[in-house]
Amino acid sequence: MSHIVTVQDAVTAFADFMEPTAAELDAIELEMPVILADVDLLDAQIITLDRTPSELDTRRIRRARRRVLTERAALANRTAGRVVPGGVA
């Protein structure tokens, strides 16, 4: 007869080293304006999925795209030549 048992060790074995390092958290913090701009763009696009976009929707998407491009350019300028310990970013 085969007994069914839980795999508790396998589930909790990864908890200690699965946390992000300080360097990874710093990289995420540095990229947060780009992430938020991407979320705004996705929100604007999702709104128009089930209907024909109005002029306001078109302007909202265009503004969100410009913000994404601006934030990506700013991120590229901030990280140009920057050395992050641990090899992140």
C-alpha positions as CSV (number, residue, x, y, z in Angstrom):
1,M,0.0,0.0,0.0
2,S,1.3,3.4,-1.0
3,H,0.8,6.3,1.5
4,I,0.2,9.8,0.4
5,V,2.4,12.3,2.2
6,T,3.0,16.0,1.9
7,V,6.1,17.4,0.4
8,Q,6.6,20.0,3.2
9,D,10.4,20.0,2.9
10,A,10.3,20.7,-0.9
11,V,7.8,23.5,-0.4
12,T,9.6,25.4,2.3
13,A,13.2,24.5,1.1
14,F,13.2,27.4,-1.4
15,A,12.0,30.1,0.9
16,D,15.4,31.4,2.2
17,F,17.1,31.9,-1.1
18,M,14.1,32.9,-3.3
19,E,14.0,36.5,-1.8
20,P,15.4,39.2,-4.0
21,T,18.8,40.6,-3.2
22,A,19.4,44.2,-2.2
23,A,20.9,44.9,-5.7
24,E,17.8,43.4,-7.4
25,L,15.5,45.5,-5.2
26,D,17.5,48.6,-6.1
27,A,17.2,47.8,-9.8
28,I,13.5,47.4,-9.5
29,E,13.2,50.7,-7.7
30,L,15.3,52.4,-10.4
31,E,12.9,50.9,-13.1
32,M,9.7,51.7,-11.2
33,P,8.8,54.8,-13.3
34,V,9.0,52.7,-16.5
35,I,6.9,49.9,-14.9
36,L,4.2,52.4,-13.9
37,A,4.2,54.0,-17.3
38,D,3.8,50.6,-18.9
39,V,0.9,49.8,-16.6
40,D,-0.8,53.1,-17.6
41,L,-0.4,52.3,-21.3
42,L,-1.8,48.8,-20.7
43,D,-4.8,50.3,-18.8
44,A,-5.5,52.7,-21.7
45,Q,-5.3,49.9,-24.2
46,I,-7.5,47.5,-22.2
47,I,-10.2,50.2,-22.0
48,T,-10.5,50.1,-25.8
49,L,-10.6,46.4,-26.3
50,D,-14.3,45.9,-26.4
51,R,-15.3,49.2,-28.2
52,T,-14.2,51.5,-30.9
53,P,-11.8,54.0,-29.4
54,S,-13.1,57.5,-29.1
55,E,-10.9,60.6,-29.6
56,L,-10.3,60.8,-25.9
57,D,-9.2,57.1,-25.8
58,T,-6.8,57.8,-28.7
59,R,-5.3,60.8,-26.9
60,R,-5.0,58.8,-23.7
61,I,-3.1,56.0,-25.5
62,R,-0.9,58.4,-27.3
63,R,-0.1,60.2,-24.1
64,A,0.7,56.9,-22.3
65,R,3.0,55.9,-25.2
66,R,4.9,59.2,-25.0
67,R,5.2,58.7,-21.3
68,V,6.6,55.2,-21.7
69,L,9.1,56.5,-24.2
70,T,10.1,59.4,-22.0
71,E,10.6,57.1,-19.0
72,R,12.6,54.6,-21.0
73,A,14.9,57.3,-22.3
74,A,15.3,58.7,-18.8
75,L,16.1,55.3,-17.5
76,A,18.7,54.7,-20.2
77,N,20.3,58.0,-19.4
78,R,20.3,57.3,-15.6
79,T,21.8,53.8,-16.1
80,A,24.3,54.7,-18.8
81,G,27.8,53.9,-17.5
82,R,26.4,52.9,-14.1
83,V,27.9,49.8,-12.5
84,V,25.7,47.9,-10.1
85,P,27.3,45.5,-7.7
86,G,26.2,41.9,-8.1
87,G,25.7,42.2,-11.9
88,V,22.1,43.3,-11.8
89,A,20.7,45.8,-14.4
